[in-house]
């Protein structure tokens, strides 16, 4: 890296991330006549949670339905939602989803919104292609395989970013008048998750490193009904199947009866309680190969409220008519993140955010189907606001000088002779297990403190090693981002001494009205710490 050359790629607006929020932001920028550059770690529109989504866009089609959608969203959030943001996306979502349909996204309308499905029980593959084509038609520039390592800031403003290509090692400077963070959350840092592999908290790190706060990071959503295969929980099983089938442990006990889970649909209405029940049963050794059985063999096709084609897809993927389906809970979504205003602007001028990297919209728990809807809406709003901001500021003339200084510090210290190619992978695996066991579905003071010790150990070991090639460096950065995001989750969960929404403290099992508060973290000497607690 001594001969490092910084390749400059400029734009009016830089978008980081190619899920639904990033694509919609880039499209909006181009529609408004500005040059958009979208960079992503993986293949365009694929290596993200949009691609793996169940495909439900939750919204209300009529005015009364919009009000009902807002009310249900606030109920799920247990009093911690930013009401203005909820109302904004709920009102805009119907027309914006219809626009996606006009662009070529297929789907079926339901009472609660629109759902798109593919043969693998996911709807994401139908969502991104229309947006990608629209962006290409308007001249959006794309650059894949890029790990963004730093935001370039000056005088409380964001002037662009720095990144490198994970295969070639080429280092890039991205000067831009505005930047949109659409990097997703941090769900894949847990050992059991159904997220895309690269969802490692990259945007959380970039925001923290730029001096911003993260809010409500303790709220991590765990979905109970995920198919367990080969020791990993990945594919979501449709919620209705939990109501139709029998959920049993290795002793044949009916867990719906054992844990008094009666409200239907059980996987949604009792999502958190069911996830805790399955976690406890597996932790106590009552599972079968680390999973629980969902037995649907006695369920007739006529009882399943899907069309014939969907039922065949279910059979082909789950084989539920031949044997019990092995299920387990898994990390699904992170509700915390960066604070934004109604336009997607953060507290750092020129930096906007949209999608799962944002906190405050979903409160203590996200209502099913809201992730795609709000990401679509706030992606567009962030693109609009970024364009307007770009019109108001000049190009940063000394960007290259600042970027070269940052890049030199970032990259020269990460390469060295002591490189251990497998180190980052093994540390990431260890981090995932620590989070799952100590800061996951069931938490208490002791487990959270143990998780923090484990996270600190991972960070300490990570600091002592260097990469021998760009792919190793990529993995080191991902592991660092994951560990720092994990620390933000753990310190926030330790601070909140109650149970609310997705956050369950075994030592404080009740919801406490005195905790109608937001917990914020900020970087202190390179480590996330509690910065403030704010009452609503």
C-alpha positions in Angstrom: 0.0 0.0 0.0 3.0 2.3 0.0 2.3 3.0 -3.7 -1.4 3.6 -3.0 -3.1 5.7 -5.7 -6.5 7.2 -4.9 -8.9 6.8 -7.8 -11.4 9.6 -7.9 -15.1 9.1 -8.9 -17.2 12.2 -8.4 -20.9 12.7 -8.4 -23.6 15.1 -7.2 -25.0 12.4 -4.8 -23.3 9.3 -3.6 -25.6 6.4 -2.5 -24.1 3.6 -0.4 -26.1 0.4 -0.6 -28.2 -1.2 -3.4 -31.2 -2.5 -1.5 -34.7 -0.9 -2.1 -33.8 2.3 -0.2 -30.5 2.9 -2.0 -32.0 2.1 -5.5 -35.0 4.3 -4.9 -32.7 7.1 -3.6 -30.5 6.9 -6.7 -33.5 6.9 -9.0 -34.9 10.0 -7.4 -31.6 11.8 -7.7 -31.4 11.0 -11.4 -35.0 12.0 -12.0 -34.2 15.4 -10.6 -31.4 15.9 -13.1 -28.4 15.2 -10.8 -25.5 12.7 -11.2 -26.0 9.7 -8.9 -23.3 7.2 -8.1 -24.4 4.0 -6.3 -21.7 1.8 -4.7 -22.4 -1.6 -3.0 -20.4 -4.3 -1.4 -22.1 -7.1 -3.4 -23.8 -7.7 -6.7 -26.2 -4.9 -7.6 -29.6 -5.3 -6.0 -28.9 -8.8 -4.7 -26.6 -9.1 -1.7 -29.0 -7.4 0.7 -32.1 -8.0 2.7 -34.4 -6.7 0.0 -33.5 -9.7 -2.1 -34.3 -12.1 0.7 -37.5 -10.3 1.9 -40.8 -12.1 2.2 -42.1 -9.6 -0.2 -44.9 -7.9 1.8 -45.3 -4.2 1.5 -47.6 -3.2 4.3 -49.8 -0.2 3.8 -53.4 1.0 3.8 -55.1 1.4 0.4 -57.8 3.8 1.6 -57.7 6.7 4.1 -59.3 4.7 6.8 -56.9 1.8 6.2 -54.0 4.3 6.4 -55.1 5.3 9.8 -55.4 1.7 10.9 -51.9 1.0 9.5 -50.5 3.9 11.5 -52.2 2.6 14.7 -50.9 -0.9 14.2 -47.4 0.3 13.6 -47.5 2.4 16.8 -48.9 -0.5 18.8 -46.0 -2.7 17.6 -43.5 0.0 18.6 -44.7 0.1 22.2 -44.7 3.9 22.4 -41.2 4.5 21.0 -41.9 5.2 17.4 -41.2 8.6 15.9 -44.9 9.3 15.1 -44.2 11.9 12.4 -42.0 9.5 10.5 -44.6 6.7 10.8 -47.4 9.0 9.5 -45.1 10.1 6.6 -44.3 6.7 5.3 -47.8 5.4 5.9 -49.4 8.1 3.8 -46.9 7.9 1.0 -46.5 4.1 0.8 -49.7 3.3 -1.2 -48.9 5.5 -4.2 -45.2 4.6 -4.2 -45.9 0.8 -4.2 -48.3 1.4 -7.1 -45.6 3.2 -8.9 -43.3 0.2 -8.4 -46.0 -2.0 -10.0 -46.2 0.3 -12.9 -42.4 -0.1 -13.3 -42.9 -3.8 -13.6 -42.9 -5.3 -10.1 -45.6 -8.0 -10.0 -47.6 -8.9 -6.9 -51.0 -9.6 -5.4 -53.0 -7.1 -3.4 -54.2 -8.1 0.1 -56.1 -6.3 2.8 -52.8 -5.4 4.5 -50.9 -4.4 1.4 -49.1 -6.0 -1.6 -47.2 -9.2 -1.6 -44.8 -10.6 -4.1 -43.5 -14.1 -4.0 -40.9 -16.3 -5.8 -40.5 -20.0 -5.9 -38.1 -20.0 -2.9 -40.7 -18.4 -0.6 -39.1 -15.0 -0.9 -40.4 -12.0 -2.8 -37.2 -9.9 -3.0 -36.0 -11.1 -6.5 -39.1 -9.3 -8.0 -38.5 -6.0 -6.2 -35.0 -4.8 -7.3 -34.9 -5.5 -11.1 -37.5 -2.8 -12.0 -35.6 -0.3 -9.9 -32.3 -1.3 -11.4 -33.6 -1.0 -14.9 -35.1 2.5 -14.2 -31.8 3.6 -12.7 -29.9 2.4 -15.7 -32.3 4.1 -18.1 -31.6 7.4 -16.4 -27.8 7.0 -16.3 -27.1 6.1 -12.6 -23.5 5.0 -12.3 -22.9 1.7 -10.4 -19.8 0.3 -8.8 -20.0 -3.1 -7.2 -17.6 -4.9 -4.7 -16.9 -1.7 -2.8 -16.4 -1.6 1.0 -16.8 2.0 2.1 -14.4 2.5 5.0 -14.7 6.2 5.9 -16.9 9.2 5.4 -14.9 12.3 4.5 -16.1 15.2 6.8 -15.1 18.8 7.2 -16.6 21.6 9.2 -19.6 19.4 10.4 -20.4 18.5 6.8 -20.1 15.2 4.8 -18.2 15.7 1.6 -18.0 12.2 0.3 -16.4 8.8 1.2 -13.5 6.5 0.7 -13.6 2.8 -0.1 -11.8 -0.1 -1.8 -12.6 -2.9 -4.1 -12.6 -6.2 -2.1 -11.0 -8.2 -5.0 -8.5 -5.8 -6.6 -7.7 -3.7 -3.6 -8.1 -0.5 -5.7 -8.8 2.5 -3.4 -11.4 5.0 -4.4 -12.3 8.5 -3.3 -15.9 9.5 -3.8 -16.3 13.3 -3.6 -19.9 14.3 -3.5 -22.1 17.2 -2.5 -24.4 14.8 -0.6 -24.2 11.1 0.6 -27.1 8.7 1.3 -26.4 5.8 3.6 -28.6 2.9 2.7 -26.4 0.1 4.0 -29.0 -1.9 6.0 -28.8 -3.0 9.6 -26.7 -5.6 11.4 -28.8 -8.7 11.5 -26.2 -11.1 10.2 -23.8 -10.5 13.1 -25.9 -13.0 15.1 -24.9 -16.6 14.6 -28.6 -17.5 13.9 -30.0 -15.1 11.4 -32.0 -15.0 8.1 -30.2 -11.9 6.8 -27.9 -11.6 3.8 -24.4 -12.4 4.8 -23.0 -8.8 4.4 -25.5 -7.1 6.8 -22.8 -6.3 9.3 -23.6 -2.9 10.6 -21.4 -1.0 8.1 -23.6 2.1 8.2 -23.8 2.1 11.9 -20.0 2.2 12.0 -19.7 5.0 9.4 -22.2 7.1 11.3 -20.5 6.6 14.7 -17.1 7.3 13.2 -18.4 10.5 11.8 -19.5 11.6 15.2 -23.2 10.8 15.0 -25.3 9.0 17.6 -27.2 5.7 17.2 -30.6 5.4 18.9 -32.4 2.4 20.4 -29.9 -0.2 19.4 -31.2 -2.6 22.1 -34.2 -3.4 19.9 -33.3 -6.4 17.8 -36.2 -8.4 16.2 -36.0 -12.2 16.3 -38.5 -14.1 14.1 -39.5 -17.5 15.6 -40.5 -19.4 12.5 -37.4 -20.0 10.5 -36.5 -23.2 8.9 -33.4 -24.8 10.5 -31.2 -26.8 8.3 -27.6 -27.9 8.8 -27.4 -26.1 12.1 -28.4 -22.8 10.6 -31.8 -21.0 10.6 -32.3 -19.2 7.2 -35.7 -19.6 5.4 -38.8 -17.9 6.9 -41.7 -20.3 7.2 -45.1 -18.5 6.5 -46.7 -17.4 9.8 -50.0 -19.1 9.1 -48.4 -22.6 9.3 -47.7 -22.2 13.0 -51.4 -21.9 13.6 -52.2 -25.0 11.5 -49.5 -27.3 12.7 -48.3 -28.7 16.1 -45.1 -27.3 17.6 -43.4 -29.9 19.7 -40.1 -30.5 21.5 -38.1 -33.7 21.6 -40.5 -35.1 24.3 -43.5 -34.4 22.2 -44.8 -31.6 24.4 -47.1 -29.1 22.7 -45.3 -25.8 23.1 -48.3 -23.7 22.3 -50.1 -25.3 25.2 -47.0 -25.3 27.5 -46.4 -21.6 27.0 -50.0 -20.6 26.7 -49.6 -19.1 23.2 -53.2 -18.7 22.0 -53.4 -15.4 20.1 -53.4 -15.9 16.4 -51.5 -15.6 14.1 -49.2 -17.0 16.7 -46.0 -16.2 14.8 -47.0 -12.5 14.5 -49.3 -11.7 17.4 -47.1 -13.7 19.8 -43.9 -13.4 17.9 -41.6 -12.4 20.8 -43.1 -14.9 23.3 -42.9 -17.8 20.7 -39.3 -16.8 19.9 -38.4 -16.9 23.6 -40.2 -20.2 24.1 -38.3 -21.9 21.2 -35.0 -20.4 22.3 -35.5 -21.7 25.9 -36.5 -25.2 24.8 -33.4 -25.5 22.5 -31.1 -24.0 25.2 -32.4 -26.5 27.7 -31.7 -29.4 25.4 -35.3 -30.1 24.5 -34.8 -29.5 20.8 -34.1 -32.0 18.1 -30.7 -31.3 16.5 -30.9 -27.8 17.7 -34.4 -27.2 16.4 -38.1 -27.7 17.2 -40.6 -29.6 15.2 -43.5 -28.0 13.3 -45.7 -31.0 12.3 -48.0 -30.2 9.4 -48.5 -33.7 8.1 -52.1 -33.8 9.2 -53.0 -30.5 7.6 -55.1 -30.7 4.4 -54.3 -28.5 1.5 -57.8 -27.0 1.7 -57.0 -25.6 5.2 -54.0 -23.6 3.9 -55.1 -20.2 2.8 -52.9 -20.0 -0.3 -53.5 -20.7 -3.9 -52.6 -24.1 -5.5 -49.3 -22.8 -6.9 -48.1 -21.4 -3.6 -49.0 -24.6 -1.8 -46.9 -26.6 -4.3 -44.0 -24.2 -3.7 -44.4 -24.7 0.0 -44.3 -28.5 -0.4 -41.3 -28.3 -2.7 -39.3 -26.2 -0.3 -40.4 -27.5 3.1 -41.6 -31.0 2.4 -44.0 -30.5 5.3 -46.4 -33.2 3.9 -43.6 -35.8 4.3 -42.0 -35.0 7.7 -42.0 -32.3 10.4 -40.3 -29.1 9.5 -37.4 -28.2 11.8 -37.7 -24.6 13.0 -35.8 -22.3 15.2 -35.8 -18.5 16.0 -33.3 -16.3 14.2 -32.3 -12.6 14.1 -34.4 -10.9 11.6 -34.2 -7.1 11.8 -32.5 -4.3 13.8 -34.8 -1.4 14.8 -32.2 1.0 16.0 -29.9 3.2 14.0 -29.3 6.8 12.9 -31.7 9.6 13.7 -33.3 11.3 10.7 -35.8 14.1 10.1 -38.8 13.9 7.8 -36.5 14.2 4.7 -33.9 11.6 5.7 -31.4 14.2 6.9 -29.1 13.3 9.7 -27.4 15.7 12.2 -24.3 15.8 9.9 -24.9 18.2 7.0 -24.9 16.5 3.6 -25.4 13.0 5.1 -28.8 11.4 4.7 -30.0 7.9 5.6 -32.8 5.5 4.7 -33.8 1.9 5.3 -32.7 -0.3 8.1 -29.7 1.8 9.0 -32.3 4.3 10.5 -33.7 4.2 14.0 -36.9 5.6 15.5 -39.4 4.6 12.9 -40.3 1.1 14.2 -39.8 1.9 17.9 -39.4 -1.2 20.1 -40.6 -3.6 17.5 -41.3 -3.6 13.7 -44.7 -4.5 12.4 -44.4 -7.2 9.6 -44.3 -5.7 6.1 -43.2 -2.2 7.2 -39.5 -2.6 6.3 -40.0 -2.6 2.5 -42.7 0.1 2.7 -40.7 2.6 4.8 -37.4 1.9 3.0 -39.1 2.6 -0.3 -40.6 5.9 0.9 -37.6 7.2 2.8 -35.2 6.1 0.0 -37.2 8.5 -2.3 -37.4 11.3 0.3 -33.6 11.0 1.0 -32.9 11.2 -2.7 -35.0 14.3 -3.1 -33.5 16.0 0.0 -30.0 15.0 -1.2 -30.6 16.6 -4.6 -31.8 19.8 -3.0 -28.9 19.9 -0.6 -26.5 19.3 -3.5 -27.9 22.4 -5.2 -27.0 24.5 -2.2 -23.4 23.7 -1.7 -20.2 23.9 -3.9 -17.9 21.0 -4.6 -15.3 20.4 -1.9 -12.2 21.7 -3.5 -9.7 20.1 -1.2 -11.4 16.7 -1.1 -8.5 14.8 -2.6 -6.1 16.1 0.0 -8.4 15.2 2.9 -9.2 11.8 1.4 -5.6 10.9 0.8 -4.7 11.6 4.4 -7.6 9.5 5.7 -6.9 6.7 3.2 -3.2 6.6 4.1 -4.1 6.2 7.8 -6.9 3.6 7.1 -5.0 1.4 4.7 -1.3 1.5 5.7 -2.1 0.3 9.2 -4.2 -2.6 8.0 -1.7 -4.4 5.9 1.3 -6.3 7.3 3.5 -9.4 7.6 1.6 -10.8 10.6 -1.6 -11.4 8.6 -3.7 -14.5 9.4 -6.1 -15.1 6.5 -8.6 -17.1 8.6 -8.6 -14.8 11.6 -11.5 -12.5 10.7 -13.8 -15.4 9.8 -13.1 -17.2 13.1 -13.6 -14.0 15.1 -16.8 -13.3 13.3 -18.1 -16.8 14.1 -17.1 -16.3 17.8 -18.8 -12.9 17.9 -22.0 -14.4 16.4 -22.1 -17.1 19.1 -21.5 -14.5 21.9 -24.4 -12.3 20.7 -26.8 -15.2 20.2 -26.1 -16.7 23.6 -25.5 -13.6 25.7 -27.3 -10.6 24.0 -30.0 -12.3 22.0 -33.6 -13.2 22.6 -33.3 -13.6 26.4 -31.0 -11.2 28.3 -30.1 -10.2 31.8 -27.4 -8.1 33.5 -25.0 -10.9 33.8 -25.3 -12.2 30.2 -25.0 -8.7 28.8 -21.9 -7.9 30.8 -20.4 -11.3 29.6 -21.3 -10.3 26.0 -19.5 -7.0 26.4 -16.4 -8.8 27.7 -16.6 -11.2 24.7 -17.0 -8.3 22.2 -14.1 -6.5 23.7 -12.0 -9.6 23.4 -12.9 -9.9 19.7 -12.0 -6.2 19.1 -8.7 -6.7 20.9 -7.7 -9.6 18.8 -8.8 -7.9 15.7 -6.6 -4.9 16.4 -3.5 -7.0 16.6 -3.7 -8.5 13.1 -3.1 -7.2 9.5 -4.4 -8.4 6.1 -2.3 -10.0 3.4 -4.7 -9.2 0.6 -7.8 -7.1 -0.2 -10.3 -9.9 0.6 -8.7 -10.4 4.0 -8.9 -6.7 4.6 -12.6 -6.7 3.6 -13.3 -9.4 6.2 -11.4 -7.5 8.9 -13.4 -4.3 8.2 -16.7 -6.3 8.3 -15.7 -8.0 11.5 -14.8 -4.6 13.1 -18.1 -3.1 12.0 -20.0 -6.1 13.4 -18.2 -6.0 16.7 -18.7 -2.2 17.2 -22.4 -2.6 16.2 -22.6 -5.5 18.7 -21.2 -3.3 21.4 -23.8 -0.6 20.7 -26.5 -3.2 21.1 -25.1 -4.7 24.3 -24.5 -1.4 26.1 -28.0 -0.2 25.1 -29.6 -3.4 26.3 -27.8 -3.2 29.6 -29.0 0.4 30.1 -32.7 -0.4 29.5 -33.8 -2.1 32.7 -37.2 -3.2 31.5 -38.7 -5.5 28.8 -40.4 -3.7 25.9 -41.2 -4.9 22.4 -38.3 -7.1 21.1 -36.1 -6.3 24.1 -36.6 -8.9 26.8 -34.7 -8.7 30.1 -35.1 -11.8 32.3 -34.2 -9.8 35.4 -36.7 -7.0 34.4 -39.5 -9.0 32.7 -42.2 -6.2 32.8 -42.7 -3.1 30.7 -42.0 0.0 32.8 -43.7 3.3 31.8 -40.8 5.1 33.4 -38.8 3.7 30.4 -40.6 5.6 27.7 -37.2 6.8 26.7 -34.7 6.6 23.8 -31.2 5.3 24.5 -28.4 6.9 22.5 -24.8 5.8 22.0 -21.9 7.7 20.6 -18.3 6.7 19.9 -15.8 7.4 22.7 -12.2 6.7 22.0 -13.2 4.3 19.3 -15.9 2.4 21.4 -19.7 3.0 21.5 -20.8 4.2 24.9 -24.1 5.5 26.2 -24.3 9.2 25.4 -27.7 10.1 26.7 -31.2 8.8 27.6 -34.1 11.0 26.5 -37.7 10.9 27.7 -40.4 11.0 25.1 
